[in-house]
Amino acid sequence: MGQESTSTALYSGTFERSLDAKNRVAIPSAWVSGEGEEFHVVPHPKERFLMVMRAEELGKWEQRFQESARLTPKEKRSAIRAFYASARAVSTDKQGRIVLAEPHCAWAQLAGDVIFIGSPGRIEIWSSENFAASEGTNNSALQAAAEEAGL
């Protein structure tokens, strides 16, 4: 995933990691190609996990806010402002680690063991406890979606 392109990056898999005392955590090696890769970390606005994405994906979220038919122009501006205000740019070090901001760790309840979840366009970082609590809902949603899709 180290090569940037105009298509959406696809991160797949689930990986267990440990957050160290300085809030450093290694991104799975399959998702980075080396030192100095840039990402943006944004707390999910409704759930207790962090979203890690490249700059082009961050811009897609702004576009989605702009295209929302349900929001007024003022609400769009406020949402975009809050989204970008909560984002932090990070770069990988030689070990593929990023440093997470303390407010982000507090929001997502991250300490010790964390879980990296892959998805289209972004990486999710969950506390082990929060991810375990969400697994039942996630599996039920997958089953319903699979049935709807004819799998």
Rosetta silent file (secondary structure, phi, psi, omega in degrees, C-alpha in Angstrom):
SEQUENCE: MGQESTSTALYSGTFERSLDAKNRVAIPSAWVSGEGEEFHVVPHPKERFLMVMRAEELGKWEQRFQESARLTPKEKRSAIRAFYASARAVSTDKQGRIVLAEPHCAWAQLAGDVIFIGSPGRIEIWSSENFAASEGTNNSALQAAAEEAGL
SCORE:     score description
SCORE:     0.000 S_00000001
   1 L     0.000    4.378 -176.728    0.000    0.000    0.000 S_00000001
   2 L   -67.278  -28.498 -179.724    3.020    2.280   -0.022 S_00000001
   3 L   -77.769  126.676  176.637    2.376    3.537   -3.542 S_00000001
   4 L   -86.145  142.505  178.241   -0.070    6.411   -3.692 S_00000001
   5 L  -147.870  178.883 -179.895   -2.530    6.450   -6.558 S_00000001
   6 L   -81.408  -15.170  178.112   -5.820    7.981   -7.526 S_00000001
   7 L   -81.998  162.468  179.820   -7.702    4.788   -6.653 S_00000001
   8 L   -73.314  130.234  176.194   -8.862    4.024   -3.138 S_00000001
   9 L   -66.029  145.744  178.031   -6.309    2.109   -1.092 S_00000001
  10 E  -118.682  115.372  177.187   -7.558   -1.238    0.141 S_00000001
  11 L  -106.881  125.218 -179.558   -6.367   -2.354    3.558 S_00000001
  12 L  -128.109  149.178  176.873   -7.426   -5.865    4.518 S_00000001
  13 L   113.117  171.746  176.564   -6.959   -7.985    7.588 S_00000001
  14 E  -129.312  129.451 -175.797   -6.992   -7.726   11.354 S_00000001
  15 E  -133.635  134.778  175.577   -3.753   -7.227   13.272 S_00000001
  16 E   -92.578  136.463  179.375   -3.019   -7.070   16.987 S_00000001
  17 E  -140.106  171.635  175.397   -0.459   -4.520   18.116 S_00000001
  18 E  -123.178  135.743  175.654    0.709   -2.858   21.322 S_00000001
  19 L   -87.116  127.585 -179.202    0.749    0.842   22.023 S_00000001
  20 L   -87.119 -178.425 -175.368    3.931    1.800   23.857 S_00000001
  21 L   -64.220  -21.703  178.484    4.339    4.396   26.633 S_00000001
  22 L   -97.479   13.917 -178.791    4.981    7.153   24.045 S_00000001
  23 L    63.155   30.932  174.646    1.776    6.259   22.114 S_00000001
  24 E   -93.813  141.975  177.829    3.759    4.725   19.272 S_00000001
  25 E  -147.603  141.571 -178.007    2.258    1.827   17.372 S_00000001
  26 E   -86.626  126.421  172.360    3.442   -0.057   14.291 S_00000001
  27 L   -71.864  138.809  178.497    1.212   -0.064   11.248 S_00000001
  28 L   -51.164  135.056 -174.138    1.093   -3.581    9.759 S_00000001
  29 H   -60.161  -26.652  178.070    3.978   -3.946    7.299 S_00000001
  30 H   -65.763  -17.957 -174.921    1.620   -5.038    4.493 S_00000001
  31 H  -102.848   -4.471  178.361    0.099   -1.546    4.600 S_00000001
  32 L  -135.154  154.457  179.757    3.286    0.558    4.458 S_00000001
  33 L  -110.106   -8.097  178.869    6.379    0.433    2.303 S_00000001
  34 L   166.058 -167.821 -177.657    8.839    2.300    4.474 S_00000001
  35 L   -69.913  145.433  173.020    9.870    5.284    6.499 S_00000001
  36 L    84.987    9.124  176.167    8.240    8.653    6.025 S_00000001
  37 L   -71.316  136.245 -175.940    4.843    7.560    4.748 S_00000001
  38 E  -102.144  136.765  177.139    2.253   10.173    5.606 S_00000001
  39 E  -136.188  167.874  171.784   -1.170    9.511    7.046 S_00000001
  40 E  -123.059  134.158  179.452   -3.850   11.495    8.821 S_00000001
  41 E  -107.547  127.634 -177.971   -5.405   10.238   12.037 S_00000001
  42 E  -134.587  129.844  174.243   -8.992   11.288   12.765 S_00000001
  43 E   -67.337  137.525  174.986  -11.231   10.119   15.612 S_00000001
  44 L   -64.049  132.798 -173.826  -14.428    8.566   14.309 S_00000001
  45 L   -69.735  -17.688 -176.396  -17.128   11.116   15.214 S_00000001
  46 L  -120.234  -22.843 -178.212  -19.634    8.556   16.530 S_00000001
  47 L  -121.019  158.505 -174.577  -17.680    5.479   17.593 S_00000001
  48 L   -87.552   67.821  171.454  -14.627    5.029   19.824 S_00000001
  49 L  -149.245  166.086  179.288  -11.927    4.235   17.257 S_00000001
  50 E  -104.818  142.766  174.233   -9.403    6.114   15.147 S_00000001
  51 E  -104.180  131.872  179.279   -9.403    6.335   11.366 S_00000001
  52 E  -118.790  122.661 -175.390   -5.996    6.445    9.662 S_00000001
  53 E  -147.802  160.669  176.110   -6.005    7.563    6.044 S_00000001
  54 L   -79.994  166.494 -175.317   -3.923    9.167    3.351 S_00000001
  55 H   -57.468  -40.166 -177.711   -4.484   12.789    2.310 S_00000001
  56 H   -66.157  -32.514  177.449   -6.580   11.919   -0.753 S_00000001
  57 H   -71.849  -37.501  176.354   -8.999    9.906    1.395 S_00000001
  58 H   -58.857  -42.532  177.476   -9.264   12.789    3.862 S_00000001
  59 H   -63.823  -32.433  177.557  -10.282   15.006    0.945 S_00000001
  60 H   -65.056  -34.709  177.931  -12.974   12.516   -0.078 S_00000001
  61 H   -66.746  -39.582  176.198  -14.603   12.928    3.342 S_00000001
  62 H   -59.989  -43.945  179.320  -14.719   16.686    2.845 S_00000001
  63 H   -61.188  -40.682  178.460  -16.395   16.108   -0.522 S_00000001
  64 H   -62.048  -41.287  177.116  -18.975   13.797    1.070 S_00000001
  65 H   -62.266  -44.613 -179.093  -19.840   16.487    3.613 S_00000001
  66 H   -62.265  -35.298 -176.500  -20.166   19.072    0.815 S_00000001
  67 H   -84.038   -5.450 -178.259  -22.463   16.791   -1.201 S_00000001
  68 L   -64.628  125.139  179.240  -24.805   16.038    1.698 S_00000001
  69 L   -80.872  -17.762 -175.931  -28.323   17.129    0.833 S_00000001
  70 L   -87.007  -13.684 -177.630  -29.444   17.004    4.458 S_00000001
  71 L  -100.366  143.717  173.468  -26.987   19.594    5.782 S_00000001
  72 L   -75.819  162.821  176.445  -27.272   23.355    5.470 S_00000001
  73 H   -55.968  -38.656  179.028  -24.250   25.256    4.126 S_00000001
  74 H   -65.595  -41.771  178.298  -23.472   26.412    7.672 S_00000001
  75 H   -64.655  -37.410  177.447  -23.655   22.827    8.994 S_00000001
  76 H   -62.006  -47.513  179.259  -21.364   21.684    6.185 S_00000001
  77 H   -60.961  -42.665  179.981  -18.786   24.337    7.062 S_00000001
  78 H   -65.203  -42.720  179.875  -19.003   23.441   10.752 S_00000001
  79 H   -64.194  -44.499  179.434  -18.687   19.717   10.086 S_00000001
  80 H   -64.247  -42.647  178.411  -15.668   20.188    7.815 S_00000001
  81 H   -59.308  -48.263 -178.611  -14.056   22.529   10.344 S_00000001
  82 H   -65.432  -39.825 -179.825  -14.553   20.045   13.191 S_00000001
  83 H   -61.478  -50.763 -179.331  -13.350   17.119   11.059 S_00000001
  84 H   -70.103  -32.379  178.093  -10.119   18.847   10.034 S_00000001
  85 H   -64.994  -30.532 -178.844   -9.569   20.310   13.503 S_00000001
  86 H   -87.161  -10.287 -178.111   -9.571   16.810   14.952 S_00000001
  87 L   -80.158  146.787  175.848   -7.196   15.400   12.304 S_00000001
  88 E  -132.492  131.853  175.254   -3.483   15.000   12.954 S_00000001
  89 E   -79.702  137.358  177.171   -0.806   14.355   10.324 S_00000001
  90 E  -136.849  155.956  176.386    1.601   11.533   11.181 S_00000001
  91 E  -129.779  146.841  178.274    4.550    9.904    9.421 S_00000001
  92 L   -76.026  146.711  173.948    5.966    6.429    9.811 S_00000001
  93 L   -94.013 -170.055 -176.857    9.409    5.962   11.337 S_00000001
  94 L   -61.313  -26.494  178.971   11.983    3.321   10.329 S_00000001
  95 L   -93.007    7.189 -179.592    9.979    0.628   12.151 S_00000001
  96 L    76.842   19.424 -178.734    6.707    1.627   10.461 S_00000001
  97 E   -92.953  152.270  169.978    5.395    3.206   13.666 S_00000001
  98 E  -121.782  157.620  176.597    3.266    6.292   14.048 S_00000001
  99 E  -104.539  124.337  179.490    2.775    8.402   17.160 S_00000001
 100 L   -92.764  137.541  179.542   -0.831    8.875   18.203 S_00000001
 101 L   -67.139  144.312 -179.644   -1.882   12.121   19.894 S_00000001
 102 H   -56.137  -44.204  177.765   -2.944   11.820   23.528 S_00000001
 103 H   -61.080  -34.040  176.665   -6.448   13.264   22.881 S_00000001
 104 H   -65.989  -44.316  179.036   -6.933   10.650   20.150 S_00000001
 105 H   -62.558  -39.986  179.240   -5.876    7.841   22.483 S_00000001
 106 H   -64.627  -45.001 -179.881   -8.224    9.146   25.164 S_00000001
 107 H   -58.481  -48.021 -175.658  -11.165    9.343   22.711 S_00000001
 108 H   -86.024    0.958  179.931  -10.628    5.811   21.403 S_00000001
 109 L    57.516   44.839 -178.305   -9.747    4.464   24.876 S_00000001
 110 L   -92.242  129.319  173.096   -6.424    3.179   23.579 S_00000001
 111 L  -166.344  138.122  178.749   -3.830    1.777   25.959 S_00000001
 112 L    69.384 -122.233 -175.255   -1.795   -1.392   25.761 S_00000001
 113 E   -77.834  133.186  177.799   -3.234   -3.821   23.211 S_00000001
 114 E  -130.283  163.557 -179.896   -4.920   -2.380   20.129 S_00000001
 115 E  -122.025  129.064  172.402   -6.447   -3.867   16.993 S_00000001
 116 E   -96.902  128.441  179.203   -5.800   -2.650   13.441 S_00000001
 117 E  -119.360  130.573  177.102   -8.700   -3.299   11.082 S_00000001
 118 E   -86.813  153.130  175.428   -8.396   -2.878    7.343 S_00000001
 119 E  -162.264  169.503  177.850  -11.082   -1.357    5.144 S_00000001
 120 E   -64.724  122.741  173.185  -11.384    0.459    1.816 S_00000001
 121 L    84.351  -14.943 -177.771   -9.574    3.781    2.022 S_00000001
 122 E  -154.155  161.629  173.510   -8.702    3.714    5.698 S_00000001
 123 E  -109.213  141.341  175.634   -7.230    1.815    8.581 S_00000001
 124 E  -111.855  138.107  174.994   -9.126    1.631   11.864 S_00000001
 125 E  -116.832  120.029 -177.683   -7.412    1.445   15.253 S_00000001
 126 E  -118.206  150.877  165.922   -9.554    0.041   18.061 S_00000001
 127 E   -69.835  150.431  179.237   -8.911   -0.776   21.693 S_00000001
 128 H   -57.977  -39.244 -178.067   -9.062   -4.532   22.131 S_00000001
 129 H   -67.706  -46.451 -179.622  -12.030   -4.128   24.484 S_00000001
 130 H   -65.143  -38.021  178.964  -14.059   -1.867   22.180 S_00000001
 131 H   -66.471  -44.219  178.885  -13.420   -4.098   19.185 S_00000001
 132 H   -59.329  -39.911 -179.996  -14.472   -7.216   21.099 S_00000001
 133 H   -67.259  -26.930 -177.930  -17.673   -5.448   22.180 S_00000001
 134 H   -89.989  -12.133 -173.310  -18.483   -4.544   18.547 S_00000001
 135 H   -60.152  -39.480  179.422  -17.842   -7.977   17.017 S_00000001
 136 H   -61.206  -45.669  178.493  -21.379   -9.313   17.555 S_00000001
 137 H   -64.299  -42.432  179.958  -22.917   -6.308   15.809 S_00000001
 138 H   -62.030  -44.845 -179.009  -20.336   -6.495   13.010 S_00000001
 139 H   -66.298  -39.321  177.539  -20.969  -10.209   12.405 S_00000001
 140 H   -63.716  -41.762  178.603  -24.748   -9.739   12.393 S_00000001
 141 H   -64.819  -40.076  178.086  -24.430   -6.901    9.885 S_00000001
 142 H   -63.423  -43.416  179.039  -22.161   -9.019    7.671 S_00000001
 143 H   -61.216  -44.128  179.021  -24.631  -11.897    7.740 S_00000001
 144 H   -64.979  -42.108  179.799  -27.541   -9.621    6.790 S_00000001
 145 H   -66.931  -39.951  178.370  -25.517   -7.945    4.020 S_00000001
 146 H   -63.059  -42.293  178.234  -24.331  -11.311    2.678 S_00000001
 147 H   -63.989  -43.553  179.740  -27.881  -12.600    2.540 S_00000001
 148 H   -62.569  -35.997 -178.169  -29.077   -9.420    0.811 S_00000001
 149 H   -82.902   -7.226  178.377  -26.234   -9.721   -1.722 S_00000001
 150 L    86.681   20.573  177.739  -27.035  -13.366   -2.419 S_00000001
 151 L   -82.359    0.000    0.000  -23.942  -14.930   -0.858 S_00000001
